[in-house]
């Protein structure tokens, strides 16, 4: 039978962004499913489908016998002669789907099966693409708000999810806004997928630092650790691989232009750049920035407890709002830091 569907297949392939072979296989599958309404004995149905030439044929092989026992593979001589009068017992006959039935099936093309197959192929393709991009910084256009305050972004014509918990506390958006985030992970359940992005992940801040600070991007300055209270304060420990590069000055920039640009992207989140040190006392002294301790002493080596002595006017700075400064410093250094007023 001649059918003209090749142009339709190419158009569908282009619109969905999947290979034409995926669409062709989906059509073959749908034709096989639909033909079971005619071949009702679980026959081995064959599909001959060459869309480029417009050729379509659906048929099954059966052996001609005097007394058929298996209708899936055998046919009586009398029934076979209705198809071909020249056949004999023991020969194999090809039973074609009647042209009228074939035309109806081809027209319907089991649309639901085709769409399901194409959708599955699309999802598999998107999963592979975005799974390979985990950790990449992307910019998406806000499409809609979900009832649970999650946000749907359009990234490369794909819907990605920015969960409410992955937003910064000061983030406020309207539809059409451009939102920067990092691809956090991609989930897949029963061939369905969901791409998740984040603005609270330390990796998001790390990417911003690499973009804004060339010395980090080219490897002259290394980010050793990041401890973050998203939307409020972050401490970034850096180390210079070049003696003539000041890691703090390079990260902050002239008049603070580099670090301010990053802070602006994070809606005012304060960022402390400190120099990494293997000495826990020196490291803790830097980590308590903007406070300036007068003395750091070790109280318990085994339990990793330090004590920072500060002047009275530095006490509130050292502790920070709701204890956030000393808490982040402790996480960064890996030691508990107790604050003592001098």
C-alpha positions in Angstrom: 0.0 0.0 0.0 1.2 3.5 -0.8 1.0 6.1 1.9 2.5 9.6 2.0 3.7 10.2 5.6 7.4 11.0 5.2 6.9 14.7 5.3 4.7 14.4 8.4 7.4 12.3 10.1 10.1 14.8 9.3 8.0 17.7 10.6 7.2 15.8 13.8 10.8 14.9 14.2 11.9 18.6 13.8 9.2 19.9 16.1 9.9 17.4 18.9 13.7 17.5 18.4 14.0 13.7 18.1 15.5 11.5 15.4 13.2 10.4 12.6 14.0 6.7 13.4 12.4 7.2 16.8 9.2 8.4 15.1 9.3 5.6 12.5 9.7 3.0 15.2 6.9 4.5 17.2 4.6 4.2 14.1 5.6 0.6 13.6 4.8 -0.2 17.2 1.5 1.5 16.9 0.6 -0.3 13.7 1.5 -3.6 15.3 -0.7 -2.9 18.3 -3.6 -1.7 16.1 -3.3 -4.8 13.8 -4.1 -7.1 16.7 -7.8 -6.2 16.1 -7.5 -8.2 12.9 -4.9 -10.8 13.8 -6.6 -12.1 16.9 -4.7 -15.4 17.4 -1.4 -13.9 18.6 0.2 -14.3 15.2 3.8 -13.2 14.5 2.9 -10.0 12.7 5.4 -8.4 10.4 5.6 -4.7 9.5 7.1 -3.6 6.2 7.2 0.2 6.5 9.5 2.3 4.3 8.1 5.9 4.8 10.7 7.4 2.4 9.1 5.4 -0.4 5.6 5.4 0.9 5.5 1.6 1.3 3.4 0.0 4.0 2.5 -3.6 4.5 1.3 -5.6 7.5 1.2 -9.4 7.2 1.7 -12.7 9.0 3.1 -16.1 7.9 1.1 -19.3 8.3 1.7 -22.9 7.3 -1.0 -24.6 5.3 -2.3 -27.8 7.0 -5.3 -30.1 6.6 -6.3 -29.8 10.2 -4.9 -26.6 11.8 -4.2 -27.0 15.6 -2.5 -23.7 16.2 -4.3 -20.7 14.6 -1.4 -18.5 15.3 0.9 -20.3 12.9 -1.4 -22.6 10.9 -4.2 -22.2 8.4 -6.5 -24.7 6.6 -6.1 -25.4 2.9 -9.7 -24.2 2.2 -9.0 -20.8 3.9 -5.6 -20.5 2.2 -7.2 -21.0 -1.2 -9.4 -18.0 -0.5 -6.2 -16.0 -0.5 -4.3 -17.9 -3.2 -5.8 -20.7 -5.3 -2.5 -22.2 -6.2 -1.3 -23.1 -2.7 -0.8 -26.6 -1.4 -0.6 -28.3 2.0 2.8 -27.9 3.7 3.5 -24.6 2.0 3.7 -21.2 3.8 1.4 -18.4 2.9 1.6 -14.7 3.6 -1.6 -13.3 5.0 -1.9 -9.5 4.4 -4.0 -7.1 6.3 -6.9 -6.2 4.0 -6.3 -2.8 2.2 -9.4 -1.3 3.7 -8.4 -2.2 7.2 -4.8 -1.3 6.6 -5.9 2.2 5.3 -8.0 2.8 8.4 -5.2 1.7 10.7 -2.6 3.8 8.8 -4.8 6.8 9.0 -5.4 6.5 12.7 -1.8 5.4 13.3 -2.7 4.7 16.9 -2.1 8.3 17.8 -1.8 7.7 21.5 0.9 5.1 21.1 2.8 7.3 18.8 2.6 10.3 21.1 3.6 8.2 24.1 6.6 6.8 22.3 7.7 10.2 21.0 7.3 11.7 24.4 9.3 9.0 26.0 12.1 9.6 23.5 11.9 13.3 24.2 12.2 12.7 27.9 15.1 10.3 27.5 16.9 12.8 25.4 16.3 15.7 27.8 17.4 13.5 30.8 20.7 12.7 29.1 21.4 16.3 28.1 20.6 17.8 31.5 22.2 15.0 33.5 25.4 15.8 31.8 25.0 19.5 32.7 24.7 19.0 36.5 26.7 21.8 38.1 26.3 24.1 35.2 25.1 27.7 35.6 22.0 28.5 33.5 19.6 31.4 33.0 15.9 30.6 32.6 12.8 32.7 31.9 10.2 32.5 34.6 7.1 30.9 33.1 4.8 30.3 36.0 4.3 29.8 39.7 3.2 26.5 41.1 0.6 26.4 44.0 3.3 25.3 46.4 5.4 28.4 45.6 7.8 26.4 43.4 8.8 28.2 40.2 8.9 26.8 36.6 11.7 28.2 34.4 12.2 27.8 30.7 15.8 26.7 30.0 16.7 25.8 26.5 13.0 25.2 25.7 12.7 22.8 28.6 10.8 23.3 31.8 13.0 23.1 34.9 11.9 23.4 38.5 13.3 25.9 41.0 11.8 24.6 44.4 10.8 27.1 47.0 13.5 25.8 49.4 16.1 26.5 46.7 15.2 30.2 46.4 17.0 32.9 48.4 14.9 34.5 51.2 14.9 37.9 49.4 14.2 36.6 45.9 11.1 38.2 44.3 10.2 37.6 40.8 7.4 38.1 38.3 6.5 36.2 35.1 9.1 36.9 32.3 12.0 37.6 34.7 15.3 36.0 33.9 16.6 33.9 36.7 20.1 32.5 37.2 20.6 29.2 39.0 22.7 26.1 38.9 21.5 22.7 37.7 21.3 20.7 40.9 20.1 17.3 39.9 17.8 15.5 37.4 15.3 12.9 38.7 13.7 10.2 36.6 10.8 8.0 37.6 9.1 5.6 35.3 10.5 7.3 32.2 9.4 10.7 33.5 11.9 13.4 34.3 12.3 16.6 36.3 15.3 19.0 36.2 15.9 20.8 39.5 17.9 24.0 39.8 19.1 25.9 42.9 20.2 29.3 44.0 21.0 28.3 47.6 23.7 25.7 46.8 27.3 26.6 47.5 28.1 25.4 44.0 25.9 28.3 42.7 28.1 30.8 44.5 31.2 29.1 43.4 30.2 29.4 39.7 29.4 33.1 40.2 32.9 33.6 41.7 34.5 31.8 38.8 32.6 34.1 36.3 33.3 37.3 38.1 36.9 36.7 39.2 39.4 35.7 36.4 42.0 34.6 38.9 39.7 31.9 40.2 38.6 30.9 36.6 42.2 30.4 35.5 43.3 28.6 38.6 45.6 31.1 40.1 43.3 31.4 43.1 41.7 28.2 44.5 38.4 28.1 46.5 39.2 25.8 49.4 35.7 25.8 51.1 32.4 27.6 51.1 30.1 27.8 54.1 26.8 29.5 53.4 23.6 30.7 55.1 21.7 31.4 51.8 20.4 35.0 51.5 22.2 36.1 54.7 26.0 35.5 54.9 28.7 33.3 53.3 32.3 32.7 54.1 34.6 31.7 51.3 38.1 30.4 52.0 40.6 31.0 49.2 44.3 30.3 48.7 46.7 31.8 46.1 48.9 29.6 44.0 51.0 32.6 43.0 53.0 34.5 45.5 52.4 37.9 43.9 48.6 37.5 43.9 46.7 38.8 46.9 43.7 36.4 47.1 41.5 38.7 49.1 42.2 41.8 47.0 41.7 39.9 43.8 38.4 38.5 44.9 37.1 41.8 46.3 38.2 43.8 43.3 38.8 47.6 43.0 36.5 49.3 45.4 34.8 46.0 46.0 33.4 45.9 42.5 33.8 42.2 42.0 32.3 41.0 45.3 29.6 43.6 45.2 28.4 42.3 41.8 28.1 38.8 43.2 26.4 40.1 46.3 23.9 42.0 44.1 23.1 38.7 42.2 22.4 37.2 45.6 20.1 40.1 46.7 22.5 41.5 49.3 23.9 38.4 50.8 27.1 39.3 52.6 30.2 37.5 51.4 33.4 37.3 53.6 36.6 36.3 51.7 39.2 34.8 54.0 42.6 33.3 53.5 42.8 29.5 54.0 45.3 28.2 56.6 46.2 24.8 57.8 46.7 26.3 61.2 43.3 26.1 62.9 44.1 29.2 65.1 45.1 31.3 62.1 42.2 30.0 60.1 39.7 30.7 62.9 41.1 34.2 63.3 40.4 35.0 59.6 37.1 33.1 59.6 35.6 35.3 62.3 35.8 38.3 59.9 34.6 41.1 60.0 35.4 40.7 63.7 39.1 41.0 64.8 39.9 38.6 67.7 42.8 39.6 70.0 43.6 36.0 70.8 42.8 32.5 69.5 43.6 29.6 71.8 43.0 25.9 71.8 40.8 24.6 74.6 40.5 20.9 73.5 42.5 19.3 70.7 40.6 16.0 70.8 37.2 17.6 70.7 38.4 20.4 68.4 37.3 23.4 70.5 38.8 26.8 70.1 38.3 30.0 72.1 38.3 33.4 70.5 38.9 36.4 72.7 37.5 39.7 71.4 37.2 43.2 72.8 33.8 44.3 74.0 33.1 46.4 70.9 33.9 43.4 68.7 31.7 40.9 70.5 28.5 41.4 68.5 30.5 41.3 65.2 32.2 38.0 66.2 28.9 36.4 67.2 26.8 37.9 64.4 23.1 38.2 64.0 21.5 35.2 65.6 25.0 33.7 66.0 25.4 33.3 62.2 29.0 34.6 62.1 30.5 32.3 64.6 28.4 29.4 63.4 29.7 29.8 59.8 33.2 30.3 61.0 33.0 27.1 63.1 31.7 25.1 60.1 34.4 26.5 57.8 37.3 25.8 60.2 35.9 22.4 61.4 36.4 23.4 65.0 33.9 24.7 67.5 34.7 28.3 68.3 33.7 29.8 71.7 33.6 33.6 71.9 35.0 35.2 75.0 34.8 38.9 75.8 38.1 40.5 76.9 
